[in-house]
């Protein structure tokens, strides 16, 4: 007996969830978003200013495709407010550094770090960003090199040069561990409950406990008591 959903049902559920997220992005950010390339259930954004500082922005992260086939963006839908973090659009010069469980990048002369609780999501986003940038570099003549950081309340536009290399490991500060408050923990758990992989694992553990209890109650020693 297996607790996993049939492949057809699982694929349909994933497609339904992706479509729901796409509609949310189109409504929240802009209607020109046409596809979700990769996403992460819950991340936390940090900014480096002499040392790492946790920002007020955390939530679901998306790498999306825009209406223009040569345009993609990085979007963090903030769970705490309507102020979202965006790198829009991603450019051929965009560089990202992987340092598990973080992704770090330079944008508008500022250094950002994104914390991923789930390693597989960090790897998926890292590889997705690399694929996007590689595709952009193959079509440089059609790219808009103006990068915009957009929030619900403000839009700042500037041209960004190629980011400098990350500081040496010996001088790079370590991002602090993330201690979630009660509200943030609730949001993280709600996000996990929407993750099929987490639910499958949880269901498998539940069935394991049920079988163990059933075996114990039906054993000779249990019936003699």
C-alpha atoms as an extended CHARMM CRD file, in Angstrom:
* protein
*
       225  EXT
         1         1  UNK       CA              0.0000000000        0.0000000000        0.0000000000  PROA      1               0.0000000000
         2         2  UNK       CA              1.2990000000        3.4560000000       -0.8840000000  PROA      2               0.0000000000
         3         3  UNK       CA              0.2680000000        6.8750000000        0.3830000000  PROA      3               0.0000000000
         4         4  UNK       CA              1.3400000000        8.7370000000       -2.7410000000  PROA      4               0.0000000000
         5         5  UNK       CA             -1.2460000000       10.2300000000       -5.0570000000  PROA      5               0.0000000000
         6         6  UNK       CA             -1.5880000000        8.6640000000       -8.5410000000  PROA      6               0.0000000000
         7         7  UNK       CA              0.7080000000       10.4600000000      -10.9620000000  PROA      7               0.0000000000
         8         8  UNK       CA             -2.1990000000       11.8560000000      -12.9940000000  PROA      8               0.0000000000
         9         9  UNK       CA             -3.9240000000       13.2610000000       -9.8840000000  PROA      9               0.0000000000
        10        10  UNK       CA             -0.6550000000       14.7310000000       -8.5830000000  PROA      10              0.0000000000
        11        11  UNK       CA              0.0900000000       16.3770000000      -11.9430000000  PROA      11              0.0000000000
        12        12  UNK       CA             -3.4140000000       17.8370000000      -12.0590000000  PROA      12              0.0000000000
        13        13  UNK       CA             -3.0520000000       19.2050000000       -8.5150000000  PROA      13              0.0000000000
        14        14  UNK       CA              0.3130000000       20.7840000000       -9.3560000000  PROA      14              0.0000000000
        15        15  UNK       CA             -1.1160000000       22.3470000000      -12.5100000000  PROA      15              0.0000000000
        16        16  UNK       CA             -4.1090000000       23.7340000000      -10.5880000000  PROA      16              0.0000000000
        17        17  UNK       CA             -1.8300000000       25.2230000000       -7.9150000000  PROA      17              0.0000000000
        18        18  UNK       CA              0.4820000000       26.7480000000      -10.5220000000  PROA      18              0.0000000000
        19        19  UNK       CA             -2.4840000000       28.3450000000      -12.2970000000  PROA      19              0.0000000000
        20        20  UNK       CA             -3.7900000000       29.7660000000       -9.0120000000  PROA      20              0.0000000000
        21        21  UNK       CA             -0.3630000000       31.2480000000       -8.2100000000  PROA      21              0.0000000000
        22        22  UNK       CA             -0.0950000000       32.6810000000      -11.7200000000  PROA      22              0.0000000000
        23        23  UNK       CA             -3.4370000000       34.4620000000      -11.3470000000  PROA      23              0.0000000000
        24        24  UNK       CA             -2.3280000000       35.8120000000       -7.9720000000  PROA      24              0.0000000000
        25        25  UNK       CA              0.8970000000       37.2020000000       -9.4900000000  PROA      25              0.0000000000
        26        26  UNK       CA             -0.9850000000       38.7540000000      -12.4090000000  PROA      26              0.0000000000
        27        27  UNK       CA             -3.4080000000       40.4160000000      -10.0080000000  PROA      27              0.0000000000
        28        28  UNK       CA             -0.8090000000       41.4630000000       -7.4060000000  PROA      28              0.0000000000
        29        29  UNK       CA              2.1160000000       42.4940000000       -9.6340000000  PROA      29              0.0000000000
        30        30  UNK       CA              1.1300000000       42.9250000000      -13.3110000000  PROA      30              0.0000000000
        31        31  UNK       CA             -0.9750000000       41.1430000000      -15.9270000000  PROA      31              0.0000000000
        32        32  UNK       CA              2.0030000000       40.7290000000      -18.2890000000  PROA      32              0.0000000000
        33        33  UNK       CA              3.3070000000       37.7260000000      -16.2820000000  PROA      33              0.0000000000
        34        34  UNK       CA              2.6170000000       34.6450000000      -18.4000000000  PROA      34              0.0000000000
        35        35  UNK       CA              4.3080000000       31.7060000000      -16.6730000000  PROA      35              0.0000000000
        36        36  UNK       CA              5.9820000000       30.5300000000      -13.4530000000  PROA      36              0.0000000000
        37        37  UNK       CA              9.3790000000       28.9930000000      -14.2330000000  PROA      37              0.0000000000
        38        38  UNK       CA             10.3100000000       27.9300000000      -10.6800000000  PROA      38              0.0000000000
        39        39  UNK       CA              9.1770000000       28.7710000000       -7.1480000000  PROA      39              0.0000000000
        40        40  UNK       CA              9.9560000000       28.2840000000       -3.4570000000  PROA      40              0.0000000000
        41        41  UNK       CA              7.2580000000       27.8800000000       -0.7970000000  PROA      41              0.0000000000
        42        42  UNK       CA              8.7570000000       30.1640000000        1.8600000000  PROA      42              0.0000000000
        43        43  UNK       CA             11.9280000000       32.2930000000        1.9280000000  PROA      43              0.0000000000
        44        44  UNK       CA             13.2940000000       35.1660000000        4.0280000000  PROA      44              0.0000000000
        45        45  UNK       CA             15.0860000000       38.2000000000        2.5640000000  PROA      45              0.0000000000
        46        46  UNK       CA             18.2510000000       39.6970000000        4.1140000000  PROA      46              0.0000000000
        47        47  UNK       CA             20.2430000000       42.7870000000        3.1750000000  PROA      47              0.0000000000
        48        48  UNK       CA             23.9730000000       43.2530000000        3.8090000000  PROA      48              0.0000000000
        49        49  UNK       CA             24.9360000000       46.6090000000        5.3750000000  PROA      49              0.0000000000
        50        50  UNK       CA             28.3150000000       46.0110000000        7.0760000000  PROA      50              0.0000000000
        51        51  UNK       CA             26.5340000000       42.9620000000        8.5440000000  PROA      51              0.0000000000
        52        52  UNK       CA             23.4780000000       40.9470000000        7.5660000000  PROA      52              0.0000000000
        53        53  UNK       CA             20.0810000000       42.4130000000        8.4860000000  PROA      53              0.0000000000
        54        54  UNK       CA             16.7720000000       40.5960000000        8.2120000000  PROA      54              0.0000000000
        55        55  UNK       CA             14.2570000000       42.6290000000        6.1980000000  PROA      55              0.0000000000
        56        56  UNK       CA             10.5000000000       42.6920000000        6.7140000000  PROA      56              0.0000000000
        57        57  UNK       CA             10.0000000000       40.7240000000        3.5240000000  PROA      57              0.0000000000
        58        58  UNK       CA              9.3980000000       36.9830000000        3.5180000000  PROA      58              0.0000000000
        59        59  UNK       CA              7.0120000000       34.6890000000        1.6950000000  PROA      59              0.0000000000
        60        60  UNK       CA              6.7440000000       32.7540000000       -1.5500000000  PROA      60              0.0000000000
        61        61  UNK       CA              9.4480000000       33.2770000000       -4.1690000000  PROA      61              0.0000000000
        62        62  UNK       CA              8.8590000000       33.0500000000       -7.9140000000  PROA      62              0.0000000000
        63        63  UNK       CA             10.9570000000       33.2390000000      -11.0570000000  PROA      63              0.0000000000
        64        64  UNK       CA              8.4640000000       34.2330000000      -13.7360000000  PROA      64              0.0000000000
        65        65  UNK       CA              8.2990000000       34.7320000000      -17.4790000000  PROA      65              0.0000000000
        66        66  UNK       CA              6.8740000000       37.9730000000      -18.7960000000  PROA      66              0.0000000000
        67        67  UNK       CA              4.7470000000       38.6490000000      -21.8730000000  PROA      67              0.0000000000
        68        68  UNK       CA              7.9050000000       39.5340000000      -23.7750000000  PROA      68              0.0000000000
        69        69  UNK       CA              9.4840000000       36.0950000000      -24.3280000000  PROA      69              0.0000000000
        70        70  UNK       CA             12.9480000000       37.5320000000      -23.5830000000  PROA      70              0.0000000000
        71        71  UNK       CA             11.9590000000       38.9570000000      -20.1980000000  PROA      71              0.0000000000
        72        72  UNK       CA             11.9300000000       37.2250000000      -16.8000000000  PROA      72              0.0000000000
        73        73  UNK       CA             11.6780000000       38.4920000000      -13.2270000000  PROA      73              0.0000000000
        74        74  UNK       CA             12.3770000000       37.4350000000       -9.6530000000  PROA      74              0.0000000000
        75        75  UNK       CA              9.4570000000       38.1390000000       -7.2970000000  PROA      75              0.0000000000
        76        76  UNK       CA              9.0760000000       37.6350000000       -3.5420000000  PROA      76              0.0000000000
        77        77  UNK       CA              5.4180000000       37.9560000000       -2.5170000000  PROA      77              0.0000000000
        78        78  UNK       CA              5.6050000000       39.4380000000        0.9720000000  PROA      78              0.0000000000
        79        79  UNK       CA              3.3620000000       37.7780000000        3.5760000000  PROA      79              0.0000000000
        80        80  UNK       CA              3.6400000000       40.6990000000        6.0120000000  PROA      80              0.0000000000
        81        81  UNK       CA              2.5150000000       43.5480000000        3.7650000000  PROA      81              0.0000000000
        82        82  UNK       CA              1.7150000000       44.5220000000        0.1820000000  PROA      82              0.0000000000
        83        83  UNK       CA              5.3270000000       45.6370000000       -0.3350000000  PROA      83              0.0000000000
        84        84  UNK       CA              6.8930000000       42.9170000000       -2.4760000000  PROA      84              0.0000000000
        85        85  UNK       CA             10.5310000000       42.5240000000       -3.5020000000  PROA      85              0.0000000000
        86        86  UNK       CA             11.2930000000       42.3000000000       -7.2220000000  PROA      86              0.0000000000
        87        87  UNK       CA             14.2100000000       42.1670000000       -9.5950000000  PROA      87              0.0000000000
        88        88  UNK       CA             12.3810000000       43.1820000000      -12.7610000000  PROA      88              0.0000000000
        89        89  UNK       CA             13.5320000000       42.3240000000      -15.2850000000  PROA      89              0.0000000000
        90        90  UNK       CA             16.4200000000       39.9140000000      -14.8110000000  PROA      90              0.0000000000
        91        91  UNK       CA             19.3120000000       40.8440000000      -17.0890000000  PROA      91              0.0000000000
        92        92  UNK       CA             22.2290000000       38.9720000000      -18.7300000000  PROA      92              0.0000000000
        93        93  UNK       CA             24.5100000000       40.6230000000      -16.1260000000  PROA      93              0.0000000000
        94        94  UNK       CA             22.6480000000       39.1840000000      -13.1440000000  PROA      94              0.0000000000
        95        95  UNK       CA             24.8950000000       37.0080000000      -10.9540000000  PROA      95              0.0000000000
        96        96  UNK       CA             23.8310000000       34.7800000000       -8.0770000000  PROA      96              0.0000000000
        97        97  UNK       CA             26.0180000000       32.9610000000       -5.5550000000  PROA      97              0.0000000000
        98        98  UNK       CA             24.9400000000       29.7610000000       -3.8220000000  PROA      98              0.0000000000
        99        99  UNK       CA             25.9310000000       29.3010000000       -0.1820000000  PROA      99              0.0000000000
       100       100  UNK       CA             23.4760000000       26.8240000000        1.3480000000  PROA      100             0.0000000000
       101       101  UNK       CA             20.9610000000       27.5150000000        2.7140000000  PROA      101             0.0000000000
       102       102  UNK       CA             21.2100000000       30.9400000000        1.0440000000  PROA      102             0.0000000000
       103       103  UNK       CA             21.3400000000       32.5190000000       -2.3860000000  PROA      103             0.0000000000
       104       104  UNK       CA             23.1840000000       35.8460000000       -2.5230000000  PROA      104             0.0000000000
       105       105  UNK       CA             23.2420000000       38.4350000000       -5.2910000000  PROA      105             0.0000000000
       106       106  UNK       CA             24.0730000000       42.0730000000       -5.9280000000  PROA      106             0.0000000000
       107       107  UNK       CA             21.3240000000       44.3470000000       -7.1680000000  PROA      107             0.0000000000
       108       108  UNK       CA             21.3330000000       48.1300000000       -7.4850000000  PROA      108             0.0000000000
       109       109  UNK       CA             24.7020000000       48.2470000000       -5.6780000000  PROA      109             0.0000000000
       110       110  UNK       CA             23.2210000000       46.4370000000       -2.6760000000  PROA      110             0.0000000000
       111       111  UNK       CA             23.8930000000       42.8790000000       -1.5540000000  PROA      111             0.0000000000
       112       112  UNK       CA             20.9270000000       40.6430000000       -0.8290000000  PROA      112             0.0000000000
       113       113  UNK       CA             20.6390000000       37.1710000000        0.7040000000  PROA      113             0.0000000000
       114       114  UNK       CA             17.6330000000       34.8500000000        0.4600000000  PROA      114             0.0000000000
       115       115  UNK       CA             17.2240000000       32.1480000000        3.1120000000  PROA      115             0.0000000000
       116       116  UNK       CA             15.6050000000       28.8590000000        2.0240000000  PROA      116             0.0000000000
       117       117  UNK       CA             14.3270000000       26.4520000000        4.7310000000  PROA      117             0.0000000000
       118       118  UNK       CA             14.0560000000       23.6810000000        2.1050000000  PROA      118             0.0000000000
       119       119  UNK       CA             17.4020000000       22.7750000000        0.4070000000  PROA      119             0.0000000000
       120       120  UNK       CA             15.7210000000       21.2670000000       -2.6460000000  PROA      120             0.0000000000
       121       121  UNK       CA             13.8770000000       24.5290000000       -3.2880000000  PROA      121             0.0000000000
       122       122  UNK       CA             17.0830000000       26.5300000000       -2.9670000000  PROA      122             0.0000000000
       123       123  UNK       CA             18.7560000000       24.2790000000       -5.5300000000  PROA      123             0.0000000000
       124       124  UNK       CA             15.7780000000       24.4560000000       -7.8860000000  PROA      124             0.0000000000
       125       125  UNK       CA             15.6610000000       28.2760000000       -7.7800000000  PROA      125             0.0000000000
       126       126  UNK       CA             19.4460000000       28.5410000000       -8.1980000000  PROA      126             0.0000000000
       127       127  UNK       CA             19.3900000000       26.3040000000      -11.2680000000  PROA      127             0.0000000000
       128       128  UNK       CA             16.3240000000       28.0940000000      -12.6230000000  PROA      128             0.0000000000
       129       129  UNK       CA             18.0120000000       31.4950000000      -12.3240000000  PROA      129             0.0000000000
       130       130  UNK       CA             21.1240000000       30.1590000000      -14.0250000000  PROA      130             0.0000000000
       131       131  UNK       CA             19.0500000000       28.8280000000      -16.9300000000  PROA      131             0.0000000000
       132       132  UNK       CA             17.2200000000       32.1450000000      -17.3020000000  PROA      132             0.0000000000
       133       133  UNK       CA             20.4260000000       34.2130000000      -17.3140000000  PROA      133             0.0000000000
       134       134  UNK       CA             22.0540000000       31.8300000000      -19.7920000000  PROA      134             0.0000000000
       135       135  UNK       CA             19.0660000000       32.1990000000      -22.1330000000  PROA      135             0.0000000000
       136       136  UNK       CA             19.1700000000       35.9810000000      -21.7690000000  PROA      136             0.0000000000
       137       137  UNK       CA             22.8590000000       36.0240000000      -22.6600000000  PROA      137             0.0000000000
       138       138  UNK       CA             22.0860000000       34.1250000000      -25.8580000000  PROA      138             0.0000000000
       139       139  UNK       CA             19.7440000000       36.9720000000      -26.9360000000  PROA      139             0.0000000000
       140       140  UNK       CA             21.4910000000       40.1500000000      -25.7200000000  PROA      140             0.0000000000
       141       141  UNK       CA             20.2760000000       42.3920000000      -28.5630000000  PROA      141             0.0000000000
       142       142  UNK       CA             16.6450000000       42.0590000000      -27.5340000000  PROA      142             0.0000000000
       143       143  UNK       CA             17.1170000000       42.5940000000      -23.8190000000  PROA      143             0.0000000000
       144       144  UNK       CA             16.1750000000       45.7000000000      -21.8770000000  PROA      144             0.0000000000
       145       145  UNK       CA             19.1520000000       46.3030000000      -19.5570000000  PROA      145             0.0000000000
       146       146  UNK       CA             17.2610000000       48.6300000000      -17.2080000000  PROA      146             0.0000000000
       147       147  UNK       CA             16.6100000000       46.9350000000      -13.8830000000  PROA      147             0.0000000000
       148       148  UNK       CA             13.7070000000       47.9730000000      -11.6930000000  PROA      148             0.0000000000
       149       149  UNK       CA             13.1340000000       47.2110000000       -8.0400000000  PROA      149             0.0000000000
       150       150  UNK       CA              9.3800000000       47.5290000000       -7.6010000000  PROA      150             0.0000000000
       151       151  UNK       CA              7.1090000000       47.6200000000       -4.5660000000  PROA      151             0.0000000000
       152       152  UNK       CA              3.4400000000       48.3810000000       -4.2490000000  PROA      152             0.0000000000
       153       153  UNK       CA              4.1670000000       51.9440000000       -3.1450000000  PROA      153             0.0000000000
       154       154  UNK       CA              7.3820000000       52.9340000000       -4.9090000000  PROA      154             0.0000000000
       155       155  UNK       CA              9.2190000000       52.1860000000       -8.1470000000  PROA      155             0.0000000000
       156       156  UNK       CA             12.9270000000       52.9850000000       -8.4920000000  PROA      156             0.0000000000
       157       157  UNK       CA             14.7050000000       52.4930000000      -11.8110000000  PROA      157             0.0000000000
       158       158  UNK       CA             18.4300000000       52.4890000000      -12.4020000000  PROA      158             0.0000000000
       159       159  UNK       CA             20.9740000000       50.9080000000      -14.7050000000  PROA      159             0.0000000000
       160       160  UNK       CA             23.0860000000       48.3370000000      -12.8900000000  PROA      160             0.0000000000
       161       161  UNK       CA             26.5630000000       47.3040000000      -13.9380000000  PROA      161             0.0000000000
       162       162  UNK       CA             27.8050000000       43.7340000000      -13.6640000000  PROA      162             0.0000000000
       163       163  UNK       CA             27.9450000000       42.8310000000       -9.9460000000  PROA      163             0.0000000000
       164       164  UNK       CA             31.3430000000       42.4210000000       -8.3700000000  PROA      164             0.0000000000
       165       165  UNK       CA             32.4370000000       38.9940000000       -7.1790000000  PROA      165             0.0000000000
       166       166  UNK       CA             31.2850000000       37.9530000000       -3.7320000000  PROA      166             0.0000000000
       167       167  UNK       CA             33.7230000000       38.6800000000       -0.8570000000  PROA      167             0.0000000000
       168       168  UNK       CA             36.1170000000       35.8590000000        0.1400000000  PROA      168             0.0000000000
       169       169  UNK       CA             34.6000000000       33.2770000000        2.4500000000  PROA      169             0.0000000000
       170       170  UNK       CA             36.9580000000       34.2910000000        5.2770000000  PROA      170             0.0000000000
       171       171  UNK       CA             35.5950000000       37.8510000000        5.2700000000  PROA      171             0.0000000000
       172       172  UNK       CA             31.9860000000       37.1320000000        4.3470000000  PROA      172             0.0000000000
       173       173  UNK       CA             29.7370000000       37.3530000000        7.4140000000  PROA      173             0.0000000000
       174       174  UNK       CA             27.4920000000       34.4250000000        8.1510000000  PROA      174             0.0000000000
       175       175  UNK       CA             23.7750000000       35.0070000000        7.8200000000  PROA      175             0.0000000000
       176       176  UNK       CA             22.1240000000       34.5790000000       11.2080000000  PROA      176             0.0000000000
       177       177  UNK       CA             19.8340000000       31.6570000000       11.8480000000  PROA      177             0.0000000000
       178       178  UNK       CA             16.1970000000       32.4800000000       11.2980000000  PROA      178             0.0000000000
       179       179  UNK       CA             14.1320000000       32.4570000000       14.5100000000  PROA      179             0.0000000000
       180       180  UNK       CA             10.4930000000       32.6350000000       13.4340000000  PROA      180             0.0000000000
       181       181  UNK       CA              7.9590000000       34.3790000000       15.6290000000  PROA      181             0.0000000000
       182       182  UNK       CA              4.5130000000       32.8300000000       16.2170000000  PROA      182             0.0000000000
       183       183  UNK       CA              2.9280000000       34.4840000000       13.1730000000  PROA      183             0.0000000000
       184       184  UNK       CA              5.8200000000       33.6290000000       10.8360000000  PROA      184             0.0000000000
       185       185  UNK       CA              5.7980000000       30.0270000000       12.0850000000  PROA      185             0.0000000000
       186       186  UNK       CA              2.0820000000       29.8210000000       11.3690000000  PROA      186             0.0000000000
       187       187  UNK       CA              2.6340000000       31.1000000000        7.8140000000  PROA      187             0.0000000000
       188       188  UNK       CA              5.4940000000       28.6610000000        7.2460000000  PROA      188             0.0000000000
       189       189  UNK       CA              3.3490000000       25.7370000000        8.4380000000  PROA      189             0.0000000000
       190       190  UNK       CA              0.4630000000       26.8430000000        6.2140000000  PROA      190             0.0000000000
       191       191  UNK       CA              2.8580000000       26.9530000000        3.2730000000  PROA      191             0.0000000000
       192       192  UNK       CA              4.1070000000       23.4550000000        4.0640000000  PROA      192             0.0000000000
       193       193  UNK       CA              0.5370000000       22.1580000000        4.2130000000  PROA      193             0.0000000000
       194       194  UNK       CA              0.1820000000       23.2160000000        0.5740000000  PROA      194             0.0000000000
       195       195  UNK       CA              3.2880000000       21.2560000000       -0.4220000000  PROA      195             0.0000000000
       196       196  UNK       CA              2.4730000000       17.7930000000       -1.8120000000  PROA      196             0.0000000000
       197       197  UNK       CA              5.8750000000       16.4120000000       -0.8340000000  PROA      197             0.0000000000
       198       198  UNK       CA              5.4120000000       17.4730000000        2.7830000000  PROA      198             0.0000000000
       199       199  UNK       CA              1.8680000000       16.0730000000        2.9030000000  PROA      199             0.0000000000
       200       200  UNK       CA              3.0350000000       12.7860000000        1.3740000000  PROA      200             0.0000000000
       201       201  UNK       CA              5.7880000000       12.4570000000        3.9850000000  PROA      201             0.0000000000
       202       202  UNK       CA              3.3790000000       13.3790000000        6.7840000000  PROA      202             0.0000000000
       203       203  UNK       CA              0.8250000000       10.8460000000        5.5400000000  PROA      203             0.0000000000
       204       204  UNK       CA              3.4720000000        8.1210000000        5.3290000000  PROA      204             0.0000000000
       205       205  UNK       CA              4.4860000000        8.7530000000        8.9300000000  PROA      205             0.0000000000
       206       206  UNK       CA              0.8350000000        8.7550000000        9.9900000000  PROA      206             0.0000000000
       207       207  UNK       CA              0.2290000000        5.3780000000        8.3230000000  PROA      207             0.0000000000
       208       208  UNK       CA              3.3940000000        4.0110000000        9.9260000000  PROA      208             0.0000000000
       209       209  UNK       CA              2.1390000000        4.9690000000       13.4010000000  PROA      209             0.0000000000
       210       210  UNK       CA             -1.3210000000        3.4940000000       12.7130000000  PROA      210             0.0000000000
       211       211  UNK       CA              0.1820000000        0.1880000000       11.5040000000  PROA      211             0.0000000000
       212       212  UNK       CA              2.4850000000        0.0130000000       14.5200000000  PROA      212             0.0000000000
       213       213  UNK       CA             -0.4230000000        0.5490000000       16.9210000000  PROA      213             0.0000000000
       214       214  UNK       CA             -2.5580000000       -2.0070000000       15.0680000000  PROA      214             0.0000000000
       215       215  UNK       CA              0.2320000000       -4.5700000000       15.2110000000  PROA      215             0.0000000000
       216       216  UNK       CA              0.7110000000       -3.9410000000       18.9410000000  PROA      216             0.0000000000
       217       217  UNK       CA             -2.9740000000       -4.3100000000       19.7520000000  PROA      217             0.0000000000
       218       218  UNK       CA             -3.2730000000       -7.5560000000       17.7920000000  PROA      218             0.0000000000
       219       219  UNK       CA             -0.1480000000       -9.2080000000       19.2380000000  PROA      219             0.0000000000
       220       220  UNK       CA             -0.5530000000      -12.1300000000       21.7360000000  PROA      220             0.0000000000
       221       221  UNK       CA              0.9920000000      -10.1360000000       24.5770000000  PROA      221             0.0000000000
       222       222  UNK       CA             -1.5070000000       -7.3350000000       24.0450000000  PROA      222             0.0000000000
       223       223  UNK       CA             -4.5280000000       -9.6810000000       23.9590000000  PROA      223             0.0000000000
       224       224  UNK       CA             -3.4930000000      -11.3970000000       27.2050000000  PROA      224             0.0000000000
       225       225  UNK       CA             -3.5590000000       -8.1050000000       29.1390000000  PROA      225             0.0000000000
